[in-house]
Amino acid sequence: MGVPPIYGLYTCLVPLVLYAFFGTSRQLSIGPVAVTAILVMSGVSKLAEPFTDTFIELVLFTGFLIGVLQIVMSILRMGFLVNLISQPVISGFISAAAIIIIISQLEEGLGIDIPEFKHTYQTVWYTLTHFSEVHWITLGICLFSIGSIILLKKWKRSFPGALTVLVVTTVVTYLFDLKTKGISVIMDVPRGLPFFRIPEMDYETMISLIPSVLTVTFIGYVGSIGIAKSMEMKNRDHTIRPNQELFALGIAKVIGAFFQAVPSSGSYSRTAINDEAGAKTTISSIIAAIMVVLSLLFLTRFFYYIPKATLAAIILVSVFGLINFSEATYLFRLRRRDFLVMIITFLGTLVFGVENGIFIGVMLSFVFLQYYSSRPHIAELVNIPGTTYYRNINRFPDAIQSADYLIIRFDNQLYFGNSSYFKDTILQYISNRKPLPKFLILDNTNMHDIDSTGLHVLEDIHQYLERLGIQLLVTGTIGPVRDFLKRSGFTDKLGADHYYLTISDAVDYAENRIAHQDKYKAAIQFNEKRRSFLD
């Protein structure tokens, strides 16, 4: 995130306690999270140099603004807005963010002085071209830490492997005085609890931070609510209330900012460990905060010799699991357009930065949504022999197709975005039938809404069918759509006897009318022949 490590401990105090009181998840553990960190770093670093006092003030102000926005969203009950970010966008972004975080740790893991670059690929290229400058003891500590953490995690997931490795490498660094051999260590860590102070705030800075605030607000909440809901489904002993979660996360950030807490979110790894350790209530979060208090009061002097290579290793192990290979493979097999959204978000984040990557993914999702919504599924239905069921002719090609009536099912709302496609498809079905059918039965079972544009198109189709001598019958119309058609006058125009609950009822009406017309025609023909004979 671009702030000294002590601020990570500060973030595990006030926010953790506040969430324990206001949150609805019993296992969720909040604090500094890798994805939130990279988002904050990306946005705030445009305004100030990381690790400077100005940068830290901006980070605290950012956390305050995120909290205020989340509280406002909670009051307005706007938790549903997170649904605007699709899962492929989130997966693509998080995978790319994980790679960005991994690359950001190359300096500490390899012991190379890497300049600040604007783009990730520049950092990678510099590292490759200067690999000969690697500090091998630093690299050894980093690799040892990574291997040990992974092995300890495989042995027992609830075992504090990262903490154990941290202690071991710190002791080794102290005993062998590795600091004098070029190992970078944390050095002095401030002792004591964070004091109350108001971050520097001004209007111009707030405007500059808005893009980062919006991004972290949505991404952080999506991640937190996702983790909370997974715990809810696993334990089934509590219910998550999304708007209350927004308030809890928001109040934790707002008040936390006054106690030097950087932006926090729900952490999957800490939550998983919390759950595996047997946490049943939010008291576990309060106990965790107490342990942090004890550390800040009595243990900070032991932090001096913590190797930065070990911290880099802990981060690398944590974020490597965020690269979602399985999700990409799954989407490729399941739905190619979701896979495309994920990959483009992934590449966009790597190339253009985290905020632009998310924006690209969200816009692409909406483009696909609009495209497929404008061309919804429309099917011709036919009767399955011996039943009253009517199914898609493409799936049941041997079913019975009547020459007298055409049955069409429209599987979406009818609105301005797809009304032209609806009209063109209906007219195409009609023109392809030779001879023309006597009835068009429109199955509205899946038409859950209709707007004024859709109504005009429906009226145009009705008039077109009347000119061709085809009667329009409507079936399965749900209540809200039926009410709308009644208010518009279309129901009276079409005729109440042209609305039916089921396709079978409409078919019975059509067949009876056809039979009646046939008898009427036969009677006319008989009378004409009789008159001709008498003449």
C-alpha positions as CSV (number, residue, x, y, z in Angstrom):
1,M,0.0,0.0,0.0
2,G,3.0,2.3,0.2
3,V,2.9,2.9,4.0
4,P,5.1,1.6,6.8
5,P,4.1,-1.9,8.2
6,I,3.1,-0.4,11.6
7,Y,-0.1,0.9,9.9
8,G,-1.1,-2.7,9.2
9,L,-1.2,-3.3,12.9
10,Y,-3.1,0.0,13.5
11,T,-5.7,-1.2,11.0
12,C,-6.2,-4.4,13.1
13,L,-7.4,-2.4,16.1
14,V,-10.3,0.0,15.9
15,P,-11.8,-1.3,12.6
16,L,-11.7,-4.9,13.9
17,V,-13.5,-4.0,17.1
18,L,-16.1,-1.8,15.3
19,Y,-16.9,-4.6,12.8
20,A,-17.3,-7.0,15.7
21,F,-20.2,-4.8,17.0
22,F,-21.8,-3.8,13.8
23,G,-21.1,-6.6,11.3
24,T,-23.4,-9.5,10.6
25,S,-20.8,-12.2,9.9
26,R,-19.6,-14.2,12.8
27,Q,-16.3,-15.3,11.2
28,L,-15.3,-12.4,8.8
29,S,-12.0,-10.9,9.8
30,I,-11.2,-7.5,8.3
31,G,-7.9,-5.7,8.0
32,P,-5.3,-4.8,5.3
33,V,-6.0,-6.8,2.1
34,A,-3.7,-7.2,-0.9
35,V,-6.3,-6.2,-3.5
36,T,-7.4,-3.1,-1.6
37,A,-3.7,-2.2,-1.0
38,I,-2.8,-2.3,-4.7
39,L,-5.9,-0.2,-5.5
40,V,-5.1,2.4,-3.0
41,M,-1.4,2.4,-4.0
42,S,-2.3,2.8,-7.7
43,G,-4.6,5.8,-7.0
44,V,-2.8,7.7,-4.3
45,S,0.7,7.3,-5.8
46,K,-0.4,9.7,-8.6
47,L,-0.7,12.4,-6.0
48,A,2.3,11.8,-3.7
49,E,5.4,9.7,-3.2
50,P,4.8,6.4,-1.4
51,F,6.1,6.1,2.2
52,T,6.1,9.9,2.6
53,D,4.1,11.7,5.3
54,T,1.9,13.3,2.6
55,F,1.2,9.9,1.0
56,I,0.2,8.5,4.4
57,E,-2.2,11.4,5.0
58,L,-3.8,10.8,1.6
59,V,-4.2,7.1,2.3
60,L,-5.9,7.9,5.7
61,F,-8.1,10.4,3.9
62,T,-8.9,7.9,1.2
63,G,-10.0,5.4,3.9
64,F,-12.3,8.0,5.5
65,L,-13.9,8.8,2.1
66,I,-14.5,5.2,1.3
67,G,-16.1,4.7,4.7
68,V,-18.4,7.7,4.3
69,L,-19.5,6.5,0.8
70,Q,-20.2,3.0,2.2
71,I,-22.3,4.4,5.0
72,V,-24.3,6.6,2.6
73,M,-24.8,3.5,0.4
74,S,-26.0,1.6,3.4
75,I,-28.5,4.3,4.4
76,L,-29.8,4.5,0.9
77,R,-29.9,0.6,0.8
78,M,-27.7,0.5,-2.3
79,G,-26.0,-2.8,-1.6
80,F,-27.4,-4.1,-4.8
81,L,-25.1,-1.9,-6.8
82,V,-22.2,-4.3,-6.3
83,N,-24.1,-6.6,-8.7
84,L,-23.0,-4.3,-11.5
85,I,-19.6,-5.9,-11.3
86,S,-19.7,-9.4,-12.8
87,Q,-17.8,-12.3,-11.4
88,P,-15.6,-12.6,-14.6
89,V,-14.5,-8.9,-14.1
90,I,-13.7,-9.5,-10.5
91,S,-11.8,-12.7,-11.3
92,G,-9.8,-11.1,-14.1
93,F,-9.0,-8.0,-12.0
94,I,-7.9,-10.0,-8.9
95,S,-5.7,-12.3,-11.0
96,A,-4.0,-9.3,-12.6
97,A,-3.7,-7.5,-9.3
98,A,-2.1,-10.6,-7.8
99,I,0.6,-10.5,-10.5
100,I,1.1,-6.7,-10.0
101,I,1.6,-7.4,-6.3
102,I,4.0,-10.2,-7.0
103,I,6.1,-8.0,-9.3
104,S,6.0,-5.2,-6.7
105,Q,7.8,-7.6,-4.2
106,L,10.7,-8.4,-6.6
107,E,12.8,-5.7,-5.1
108,E,12.5,-7.1,-1.5
109,G,12.6,-10.7,-2.6
110,L,15.7,-10.4,-4.8
111,G,17.5,-7.6,-3.0
112,I,17.7,-5.5,-6.2
113,D,17.3,-1.7,-6.1
114,I,14.5,-1.3,-8.7
115,P,13.5,2.2,-9.8
116,E,9.8,3.2,-9.7
117,F,8.2,2.5,-13.1
118,K,4.9,3.5,-14.4
119,H,4.1,0.2,-16.1
120,T,4.5,-3.4,-14.7
121,Y,6.3,-4.7,-17.8
122,Q,9.0,-2.1,-17.2
123,T,9.7,-3.5,-13.8
124,V,9.9,-7.0,-15.1
125,W,12.2,-6.0,-17.9
126,Y,14.5,-4.1,-15.5
127,T,14.6,-7.1,-13.2
128,L,15.5,-9.5,-16.0
129,T,18.3,-7.3,-17.3
130,H,19.7,-6.7,-13.8
131,F,19.3,-10.2,-12.5
132,S,23.1,-10.4,-12.0
133,E,22.7,-7.9,-9.2
134,V,20.6,-10.3,-7.1
135,H,21.6,-10.5,-3.4
136,W,21.8,-14.2,-2.9
137,I,21.3,-14.3,0.8
138,T,18.1,-12.2,0.4
139,L,16.9,-14.5,-2.3
140,G,17.7,-17.6,-0.1
141,I,15.7,-16.2,2.8
142,C,12.8,-15.5,0.5
143,L,12.8,-18.9,-1.1
144,F,13.2,-20.7,2.3
145,S,10.3,-18.7,3.7
146,I,8.1,-19.5,0.7
147,G,8.9,-23.2,0.8
148,S,8.4,-23.4,4.6
149,I,5.1,-21.6,4.6
150,I,3.7,-23.8,1.8
151,L,4.9,-27.0,3.6
152,L,3.5,-25.9,7.0
153,K,0.2,-25.0,5.3
154,K,-0.1,-28.4,3.7
155,W,0.8,-30.1,7.0
156,K,-1.9,-28.2,9.0
157,R,-3.8,-25.3,7.6
158,S,-4.7,-23.8,11.0
159,F,-1.0,-23.8,12.1
160,P,0.4,-20.3,12.0
161,G,3.1,-21.1,9.4
162,A,3.8,-17.5,8.3
163,L,4.2,-16.4,11.9
164,T,6.6,-19.3,12.7
165,V,8.7,-18.6,9.6
166,L,8.8,-14.9,10.6
167,V,10.1,-15.7,14.0
168,V,12.7,-18.2,12.7
169,T,14.1,-15.9,10.1
170,T,14.1,-13.0,12.5
171,V,16.1,-14.9,15.0
172,V,18.6,-16.1,12.4
173,T,19.0,-12.6,11.1
174,Y,19.7,-11.4,14.6
175,L,22.1,-14.2,15.7
176,F,24.2,-14.1,12.5
177,D,24.0,-10.3,12.1
178,L,22.8,-10.6,8.5
179,K,21.9,-6.9,8.5
180,T,25.6,-6.2,8.1
181,K,25.7,-8.7,5.2
182,G,23.2,-6.7,3.2
183,I,19.9,-8.1,4.4
184,S,17.2,-5.4,4.5
185,V,15.2,-5.4,7.8
186,I,12.2,-3.6,9.2
187,M,14.4,-1.7,11.8
188,D,12.6,0.6,14.3
189,V,8.9,0.1,14.7
190,P,7.0,2.8,16.8
191,R,5.9,1.5,20.1
192,G,2.5,2.2,21.6
193,L,-1.0,2.6,20.5
194,P,-2.2,4.9,17.7
195,F,-3.4,8.3,18.9
196,F,-6.4,10.2,17.8
197,R,-5.8,12.6,15.0
198,I,-7.8,14.1,12.1
199,P,-6.3,13.4,8.6
200,E,-5.7,16.4,6.4
201,M,-8.8,17.0,4.3
202,D,-9.6,19.4,1.5
203,Y,-12.0,19.6,-1.4
204,E,-9.5,19.5,-4.2
205,T,-7.8,16.4,-2.8
206,M,-11.1,14.7,-2.4
207,I,-12.0,15.3,-6.1
208,S,-8.6,13.8,-7.1
209,L,-9.2,10.7,-4.9
210,I,-12.8,10.0,-6.2
211,P,-11.8,7.4,-8.8
212,S,-9.8,5.4,-6.2
213,V,-12.5,5.8,-3.6
214,L,-15.2,4.5,-6.0
215,T,-13.0,1.6,-7.1
216,V,-12.0,0.5,-3.6
217,T,-15.6,0.9,-2.3
218,F,-17.0,-1.5,-4.8
219,I,-14.2,-4.0,-5.1
220,G,-13.6,-4.1,-1.3
221,Y,-17.3,-4.6,-0.6
222,V,-17.7,-7.2,-3.3
223,G,-14.8,-9.2,-1.8
224,S,-16.0,-8.8,1.8
225,I,-19.6,-9.7,1.2
226,G,-18.5,-12.7,-0.9
227,I,-16.3,-14.0,1.9
228,A,-19.1,-13.4,4.5
229,K,-21.6,-15.2,2.4
230,S,-19.3,-18.2,1.9
231,M,-19.0,-18.4,5.7
232,E,-22.8,-18.1,6.0
233,M,-23.3,-21.0,3.6
234,K,-20.7,-23.1,5.3
235,N,-21.8,-22.7,8.9
236,R,-25.5,-21.9,8.5
237,D,-25.7,-20.4,11.9
238,H,-26.3,-16.7,11.0
239,T,-27.7,-14.5,8.2
240,I,-25.7,-11.9,6.3
241,R,-27.5,-8.6,5.7
242,P,-25.7,-6.8,2.8
243,N,-26.7,-3.2,3.7
244,Q,-25.8,-3.7,7.4
245,E,-22.4,-5.1,6.1
246,L,-21.9,-1.9,4.2
247,F,-22.5,0.2,7.3
248,A,-20.2,-2.0,9.4
249,L,-17.4,-1.8,6.9
250,G,-18.0,2.0,6.4
251,I,-18.0,2.9,10.1
252,A,-14.9,0.8,10.7
253,K,-13.1,2.9,8.0
254,V,-14.4,6.3,9.1
255,I,-13.5,6.0,12.8
256,G,-10.4,3.9,12.0
257,A,-9.1,6.8,9.8
258,F,-8.9,8.9,13.0
259,F,-6.8,6.3,14.6
260,Q,-4.3,6.0,11.7
261,A,-6.0,2.9,10.2
262,V,-5.5,2.4,6.4
263,P,-8.5,1.2,4.3
264,S,-9.6,-2.3,5.4
265,S,-11.6,-5.1,3.8
266,G,-12.6,-8.7,4.5
267,S,-9.6,-11.1,4.3
268,Y,-10.2,-14.6,3.0
269,S,-7.1,-16.1,4.5
270,R,-7.6,-14.5,7.9
271,T,-11.3,-15.4,7.8
272,A,-10.6,-19.0,6.9
273,I,-8.0,-19.4,9.7
274,N,-10.5,-17.7,12.1
275,D,-13.2,-20.2,11.1
276,E,-10.9,-23.2,11.3
277,A,-9.7,-22.2,14.7
278,G,-13.3,-22.5,15.9
279,A,-14.6,-19.0,15.9
280,K,-18.4,-18.9,16.5
281,T,-19.0,-15.2,17.3
282,T,-17.3,-11.9,16.6
283,I,-15.6,-12.1,20.0
284,S,-12.8,-13.8,18.1
285,S,-12.2,-10.4,16.3
286,I,-12.0,-8.6,19.7
287,I,-9.5,-11.1,21.0
288,A,-7.4,-10.6,17.9
289,A,-7.5,-6.9,18.5
290,I,-6.3,-7.4,22.1
291,M,-3.4,-9.5,20.8
292,V,-2.4,-6.6,18.5
293,V,-2.6,-4.2,21.4
294,L,-0.2,-6.4,23.4
295,S,2.1,-6.6,20.4
296,L,2.1,-2.8,20.0
297,L,2.8,-2.3,23.7
298,F,5.4,-4.9,24.4
299,L,6.7,-6.6,21.2
300,T,7.7,-3.9,18.8
301,R,11.3,-4.0,19.8
302,F,11.4,-7.6,18.5
303,F,10.3,-6.4,15.1
304,Y,13.6,-4.7,14.3
305,Y,15.3,-7.7,12.7
306,I,12.4,-8.9,10.7
307,P,13.8,-9.5,7.2
308,K,11.9,-7.7,4.4
309,A,12.5,-10.8,2.3
310,T,10.4,-12.8,4.7
311,L,7.6,-10.2,4.5
312,A,7.8,-10.4,0.7
313,A,7.6,-14.2,0.9
314,I,4.5,-14.0,3.1
315,I,2.9,-11.6,0.6
316,L,3.9,-13.8,-2.4
317,V,2.4,-16.9,-0.9
318,S,-0.8,-15.1,0.0
319,V,-1.4,-13.5,-3.4
320,F,-0.3,-16.4,-5.6
321,G,-3.5,-18.2,-4.7
322,L,-5.5,-15.2,-6.0
323,I,-4.4,-16.0,-9.6
324,N,-7.5,-17.9,-10.6
325,F,-6.4,-20.4,-13.3
326,S,-9.3,-22.8,-12.6
327,E,-11.9,-20.0,-13.1
328,A,-10.4,-19.2,-16.5
329,T,-10.5,-22.8,-17.5
330,Y,-14.1,-23.2,-16.2
331,L,-15.4,-20.1,-18.1
332,F,-13.6,-21.2,-21.3
333,R,-15.6,-24.5,-21.2
334,L,-18.8,-23.0,-19.9
335,R,-19.3,-19.6,-21.7
336,R,-16.8,-18.0,-24.0
337,R,-18.1,-14.5,-23.6
338,D,-17.5,-14.6,-19.9
339,F,-14.0,-16.0,-20.5
340,L,-13.4,-13.1,-22.9
341,V,-14.5,-10.5,-20.3
342,M,-12.2,-12.1,-17.7
343,I,-9.2,-12.2,-20.0
344,I,-9.7,-8.6,-21.3
345,T,-10.1,-7.4,-17.8
346,F,-6.9,-9.3,-16.8
347,L,-4.9,-7.8,-19.7
348,G,-6.4,-4.4,-19.3
349,T,-5.4,-4.3,-15.6
350,L,-1.8,-5.4,-16.4
351,V,-1.3,-3.0,-19.3
352,F,-3.4,0.1,-18.3
353,G,-3.5,-0.1,-14.5
354,V,-6.0,-1.4,-11.9
355,E,-8.7,1.3,-12.2
356,N,-8.6,1.3,-16.0
357,G,-8.7,-2.5,-16.0
358,I,-11.8,-2.6,-13.9
359,F,-13.5,0.1,-16.0
360,I,-12.7,-1.8,-19.2
361,G,-14.1,-5.0,-17.7
362,V,-17.3,-3.4,-16.5
363,M,-17.9,-1.6,-19.8
364,L,-17.3,-4.8,-21.8
365,S,-19.7,-6.7,-19.5
366,F,-22.4,-4.1,-20.2
367,V,-21.7,-4.2,-24.0
368,F,-22.2,-8.0,-23.9
369,L,-25.3,-7.7,-21.7
370,Q,-26.9,-5.1,-24.0
371,Y,-26.0,-7.1,-27.1
372,Y,-27.5,-10.4,-25.9
373,S,-30.5,-8.6,-24.3
374,S,-31.2,-6.9,-27.7
375,R,-31.2,-10.4,-29.3
376,P,-33.0,-12.6,-26.8
377,H,-34.0,-16.2,-27.4
378,I,-37.2,-16.7,-29.5
379,A,-38.6,-20.1,-30.2
380,E,-41.3,-21.7,-32.3
381,L,-43.3,-24.1,-30.2
382,V,-44.8,-27.4,-31.4
383,N,-47.0,-30.0,-29.7
384,I,-45.4,-33.2,-28.3
385,P,-47.7,-36.0,-29.5
386,G,-50.1,-37.4,-26.9
387,T,-49.6,-34.5,-24.5
388,T,-50.6,-30.9,-23.9
389,Y,-47.0,-29.8,-23.8
390,Y,-45.5,-27.4,-26.3
391,R,-41.8,-27.2,-26.8
392,N,-39.1,-25.7,-29.0
393,I,-39.3,-27.2,-32.5
394,N,-35.4,-27.2,-32.7
395,R,-35.3,-29.6,-29.7
396,F,-38.3,-31.7,-30.8
397,P,-38.2,-31.8,-34.6
398,D,-40.5,-34.8,-34.7
399,A,-43.3,-33.0,-32.8
400,I,-46.5,-32.0,-34.4
401,Q,-46.5,-28.7,-36.3
402,S,-49.9,-27.3,-37.3
403,A,-50.4,-25.5,-40.6
404,D,-53.3,-23.4,-39.0
405,Y,-51.5,-21.7,-36.2
406,L,-48.0,-20.6,-35.3
407,I,-46.9,-20.6,-31.7
408,I,-44.0,-18.2,-30.7
409,R,-42.4,-17.9,-27.3
410,F,-40.4,-14.7,-26.4
411,D,-37.9,-15.3,-23.6
412,N,-37.2,-11.8,-22.3
413,Q,-38.8,-8.5,-21.4
414,L,-40.0,-6.5,-24.3
415,Y,-38.4,-3.1,-24.2
416,F,-36.7,-0.5,-26.5
417,G,-33.5,-2.5,-26.7
418,N,-35.0,-5.6,-28.3
419,S,-38.4,-4.5,-29.7
420,S,-37.1,-4.2,-33.3
421,Y,-35.5,-7.6,-33.1
422,F,-38.8,-9.0,-31.7
423,K,-40.8,-7.5,-34.6
424,D,-38.4,-8.5,-37.3
425,T,-38.3,-12.1,-36.0
426,I,-42.1,-12.4,-35.8
427,L,-42.5,-11.1,-39.3
428,Q,-39.8,-13.5,-40.6
429,Y,-41.6,-16.4,-39.0
430,I,-44.9,-15.3,-40.7
431,S,-43.3,-14.9,-44.1
432,N,-41.6,-18.3,-43.9
433,R,-45.0,-20.1,-43.5
434,K,-46.7,-21.1,-46.8
435,P,-49.7,-21.0,-46.6
436,L,-50.0,-18.3,-44.0
437,P,-51.3,-19.5,-40.6
438,K,-54.7,-18.5,-39.4
439,F,-53.6,-17.7,-35.9
440,L,-50.4,-16.5,-34.2
441,I,-50.2,-17.6,-30.6
442,L,-47.8,-15.5,-28.6
443,D,-46.6,-17.2,-25.4
444,N,-45.8,-14.5,-22.9
445,T,-44.8,-16.8,-20.0
446,N,-41.2,-15.5,-20.0
447,M,-42.1,-11.8,-20.9
448,H,-41.7,-10.3,-17.4
449,D,-41.9,-6.7,-18.4
450,I,-42.8,-4.4,-21.3
451,D,-42.2,-0.7,-21.9
452,S,-43.9,1.9,-24.2
453,T,-41.7,1.1,-27.1
454,G,-42.5,-2.6,-26.8
455,L,-46.2,-1.8,-26.6
456,H,-46.0,0.2,-29.9
457,V,-44.3,-2.8,-31.6
458,L,-46.9,-5.1,-30.3
459,E,-49.6,-2.8,-31.7
460,D,-47.8,-2.7,-35.1
461,I,-47.6,-6.5,-35.2
462,H,-51.4,-6.7,-34.4
463,Q,-52.2,-4.4,-37.2
464,Y,-49.9,-6.2,-39.6
465,L,-51.6,-9.6,-38.7
466,E,-55.1,-8.1,-39.2
467,R,-54.2,-7.0,-42.7
468,L,-53.1,-10.6,-43.5
469,G,-56.2,-12.1,-41.9
470,I,-54.3,-13.6,-39.0
471,Q,-55.7,-13.5,-35.5
472,L,-53.3,-12.8,-32.6
473,L,-53.8,-14.9,-29.4
474,V,-51.8,-14.2,-26.2
475,T,-51.1,-16.8,-23.5
476,G,-49.4,-16.9,-20.2
477,T,-49.2,-13.1,-19.6
478,I,-48.1,-12.4,-16.0
479,G,-50.0,-10.0,-13.8
480,P,-47.8,-6.8,-14.1
481,V,-47.6,-7.1,-17.9
482,R,-51.3,-7.8,-18.1
483,D,-52.1,-4.7,-16.0
484,F,-49.9,-2.6,-18.3
485,L,-51.6,-3.9,-21.4
486,K,-55.0,-3.2,-19.8
487,R,-54.0,0.4,-18.9
488,S,-52.7,1.1,-22.4
489,G,-56.0,0.0,-24.0
490,F,-54.3,-2.8,-26.0
491,T,-56.4,-5.5,-24.1
492,D,-59.7,-4.0,-25.3
493,K,-58.3,-3.4,-28.8
494,L,-57.2,-7.0,-29.1
495,G,-60.3,-8.4,-27.4
496,A,-60.7,-10.1,-24.0
497,D,-61.4,-13.4,-25.7
498,H,-57.9,-13.4,-27.2
499,Y,-56.1,-13.9,-23.9
500,Y,-55.6,-17.3,-22.4
501,L,-53.8,-18.9,-19.4
502,T,-52.2,-21.7,-21.3
503,I,-51.2,-22.6,-24.9
504,S,-53.6,-25.5,-24.8
505,D,-56.5,-23.2,-24.2
506,A,-55.5,-20.9,-27.1
507,V,-55.0,-24.0,-29.4
508,D,-58.5,-25.3,-28.4
509,Y,-60.0,-21.9,-29.3
510,A,-58.1,-21.8,-32.6
511,E,-59.1,-25.3,-33.6
512,N,-62.8,-24.7,-32.7
513,R,-62.8,-21.5,-34.7
514,I,-61.2,-23.3,-37.6
515,A,-63.7,-26.2,-37.4
516,H,-66.6,-23.7,-37.1
517,Q,-65.3,-21.8,-40.2
518,D,-64.9,-25.0,-42.1
519,K,-68.6,-26.0,-41.3
520,Y,-69.7,-22.5,-42.3
521,K,-67.8,-22.7,-45.6
522,A,-69.2,-26.2,-46.3
523,A,-72.7,-24.9,-45.7
524,I,-72.2,-22.0,-48.1
525,Q,-70.8,-24.3,-50.7
526,F,-73.8,-26.7,-50.3
527,N,-76.3,-23.8,-50.7
528,E,-74.5,-22.5,-53.8
529,K,-74.5,-25.9,-55.4
530,R,-78.2,-26.4,-54.5
531,R,-79.1,-22.9,-56.0
532,S,-77.2,-23.7,-59.1
533,F,-79.0,-27.1,-59.5
534,L,-82.5,-25.4,-59.1
535,D,-81.6,-22.8,-61.6
